[in-house]
Amino acid sequence: MKTDKAGLSIRTKSNLTGWSFILIAVVMIATFYFYPMAQALILSFKTGTGSNLTFTGWDNYIRLLSDKTFLTALTNTFIYLIVQVPIMIILALFISVLLNDSKLKFRGFFRTAIFLPCVTSLVAYSVVFKYLFAADGLVNSLLMSLSIIGEPIQWITHPFWAKITIIIAITWRWTGYNMIFYLSALQNIDSSIYEAARIDGASSFKQFTKITIPMLKPIILFTSITSTIGTLQLFDEVMNITKGGPGNATLSISQYIYNLSFKYTADFGYAATVSYSIVVIIVLLSILQFKVAGDKK
């Protein structure tokens, strides 16, 4: 084995060089990601106000199971998840197939227009939605002018319609984000596969269900998991459009964590416990999605 003047083998020297390149990144990730996660886990076993915390074991987790506000926030978040994520995934998939058609004019414009919402400011677009869906806002004015409704819908102040407003806002913002993944994957599918299917007499719907969907399965799984994680961490839209109201009807888990930390009497220990409930839910749902998708890797 060849060695240099310091007595190190070429392979060892190559490995040391490689590790030196990633060392800074590893230290930064460990410092700013894993260390805070470990500290938050330790914090979740403590109780107190502000910095006056004492170790109380599993008390916070027991409290979690009987906390009506947490259960309300959990229910609301799962409603967003169950309703919004499937709609967004299906819509993004449908739009990506349409915009992948080489015969469609102005494809670049449409792709940009649909993708733009996900790069806009969260606060700015939330404020715009709040005004659009106000009782005297543009949405009600348009619906009334078309005689679809007889009186303004209370989009922000009614418990049911407030949830619908949040779902519309999230769908509008993130559909284009998922569409980009599907477009990229569609462009990697060999066009000869579709040509062979057309020669065999397969309809467009048959091609979509038998070729497109199976070929996009890994991407659909990826976007489903990332959308699930994003919805479980929902904060900005709820905070800026409805502020969790009316009467906690739109309160999300992330907003409840914020309230526990900064709005109510600061209880960082219990806030950390609620935070880790999201971690557990995300892990369980991710495993479930892998199982449903049949992905063994």
SVG drawing of the C-alpha trace seen along z (x, -y; Angstrom):
<svg xmlns="http://www.w3.org/2000/svg" viewBox="-80 -45 89 49">
<polyline fill="none" stroke="black" stroke-width="0.4" points="0.0,0.0 1.4,-3.4 2.1,-5.9 3.2,-9.5 6.1,-11.1 4.0,-11.2 3.4,-7.5 -0.3,-7.8 -1.8,-5.6 -3.3,-7.3 -6.7,-5.9 -6.5,-7.2 -5.4,-10.6 -8.2,-10.7 -10.7,-9.8 -9.3,-12.5 -9.6,-15.1 -13.2,-14.1 -14.1,-14.3 -12.4,-17.7 -14.8,-19.1 -17.9,-17.9 -16.7,-18.5 -17.9,-22.1 -21.4,-21.1 -21.6,-18.2 -20.7,-20.5 -23.2,-23.1 -26.0,-20.6 -25.2,-19.0 -25.1,-22.4 -28.2,-24.0 -30.4,-20.9 -29.7,-17.9 -28.6,-19.8 -31.8,-21.9 -33.8,-18.8 -32.2,-17.0 -32.6,-20.1 -36.3,-20.3 -36.8,-16.6 -35.3,-17.2 -37.3,-20.4 -40.6,-18.4 -40.1,-16.6 -40.0,-19.9 -42.7,-22.1 -42.8,-25.8 -43.2,-29.3 -40.5,-31.2 -37.0,-29.9 -38.2,-28.5 -38.5,-24.9 -38.4,-21.7 -38.2,-18.1 -41.6,-16.4 -41.2,-13.3 -44.2,-12.3 -46.6,-14.9 -46.6,-17.0 -47.4,-14.0 -50.2,-12.9 -51.6,-16.5 -51.5,-16.4 -54.1,-13.6 -56.7,-15.6 -55.9,-19.0 -59.1,-20.1 -57.4,-22.9 -54.7,-20.6 -57.3,-18.1 -59.2,-20.9 -56.0,-22.0 -55.2,-18.3 -58.6,-17.8 -58.4,-21.0 -55.0,-20.1 -56.2,-16.6 -59.1,-18.2 -56.7,-20.4 -54.6,-17.3 -57.3,-14.9 -59.2,-17.5 -56.4,-19.7 -53.5,-17.4 -55.4,-15.0 -57.0,-17.9 -53.7,-19.6 -51.9,-16.4 -54.6,-15.6 -54.8,-19.2 -51.0,-19.5 -50.9,-16.1 -53.7,-17.2 -52.2,-20.6 -48.7,-19.1 -50.1,-16.7 -51.9,-19.5 -48.8,-21.7 -46.5,-18.9 -48.4,-18.9 -45.9,-20.1 -48.9,-21.4 -50.0,-23.8 -49.1,-27.4 -47.7,-29.7 -46.7,-26.7 -43.9,-28.7 -46.2,-31.5 -48.8,-29.1 -46.0,-27.2 -44.6,-30.4 -48.0,-31.8 -49.0,-28.6 -45.6,-28.3 -45.4,-32.0 -47.7,-31.7 -45.2,-29.5 -42.5,-32.1 -44.6,-35.0 -44.4,-36.2 -46.4,-34.1 -47.6,-37.1 -48.3,-39.2 -50.5,-36.6 -52.3,-35.8 -53.2,-39.4 -54.5,-39.6 -56.6,-36.5 -58.0,-38.0 -59.2,-41.0 -60.4,-38.9 -62.6,-36.7 -63.9,-39.5 -67.6,-39.9 -67.5,-42.9 -64.5,-41.4 -64.1,-40.7 -65.1,-37.0 -68.5,-37.7 -69.0,-40.6 -68.3,-38.4 -70.5,-35.5 -73.4,-37.9 -73.1,-39.6 -73.4,-36.2 -76.4,-35.4 -74.7,-32.3 -75.4,-33.6 -78.0,-35.9 -76.1,-37.3 -72.3,-37.5 -70.7,-34.3 -68.8,-34.9 -65.5,-33.4 -63.4,-34.6 -65.9,-34.5 -67.9,-31.4 -66.2,-28.1 -67.0,-26.1 -66.2,-28.7 -63.1,-29.8 -61.6,-26.3 -62.6,-26.4 -60.8,-29.7 -57.6,-28.2 -57.8,-25.2 -58.2,-27.4 -55.3,-29.5 -53.0,-26.5 -54.0,-24.9 -53.5,-28.1 -50.0,-28.5 -48.6,-25.0 -50.2,-23.4 -47.6,-25.0 -44.8,-23.7 -45.9,-20.1 -46.6,-20.7 -42.9,-21.4 -41.9,-18.0 -44.5,-16.2 -43.5,-18.2 -39.8,-17.3 -40.7,-13.6 -43.1,-13.6 -40.3,-15.0 -38.2,-12.0 -40.8,-9.5 -39.8,-8.2 -42.4,-9.4 -42.1,-6.1 -44.0,-4.5 -47.0,-6.7 -46.6,-6.2 -46.7,-2.4 -49.8,-2.7 -51.6,-4.8 -50.7,-2.3 -52.2,0.4 -55.4,-1.7 -55.1,-2.9 -57.2,-6.0 -55.7,-9.1 -57.3,-8.1 -55.8,-4.6 -52.4,-6.0 -52.8,-8.3 -53.8,-5.5 -51.5,-2.7 -48.4,-4.7 -48.3,-8.1 -49.4,-7.3 -47.2,-4.2 -44.2,-6.0 -44.8,-9.0 -45.3,-6.8 -42.0,-7.7 -42.7,-11.4 -46.3,-11.1 -45.1,-9.4 -42.4,-12.2 -44.9,-15.0 -47.5,-13.3 -45.0,-13.1 -43.7,-16.6 -47.2,-18.0 -48.2,-16.0 -45.3,-17.5 -46.0,-21.0 -49.7,-20.8 -48.9,-19.4 -46.7,-22.4 -49.3,-24.9 -48.9,-28.3 -48.7,-31.4 -52.1,-31.1 -54.0,-30.4 -52.1,-33.1 -52.5,-35.9 -56.0,-35.1 -58.1,-33.9 -55.8,-34.1 -57.0,-30.6 -60.6,-31.8 -63.5,-32.0 -63.3,-30.3 -60.3,-28.1 -62.2,-26.7 -59.1,-27.1 -56.4,-26.7 -53.5,-24.5 -51.0,-22.7 -48.1,-25.0 -50.2,-28.1 -51.0,-26.4 -47.3,-25.9 -46.8,-29.6 -49.6,-30.6 -48.1,-28.4 -44.7,-30.0 -45.4,-33.7 -49.1,-34.5 -50.2,-32.8 -48.0,-32.6 -44.8,-31.1 -44.8,-27.3 -41.9,-26.2 -41.8,-22.7 -45.4,-22.0 -44.9,-23.7 -41.9,-21.4 -44.2,-18.4 -46.8,-19.6 -43.9,-20.0 -42.8,-16.4 -46.4,-15.3 -46.0,-16.6 -42.8,-14.7 -44.5,-11.4 -47.5,-12.0 -45.2,-12.8 -43.2,-9.6 -46.3,-7.5 -48.0,-9.0 -44.7,-8.7 -44.4,-5.0 -48.1,-4.5 -47.7,-6.3 -44.7,-4.1 -46.7,-1.0 -49.7,-2.0 -47.4,-2.9 -45.8,0.5 -42.3,-1.0 -40.0,1.4 -36.8,-0.7"/>
</svg>
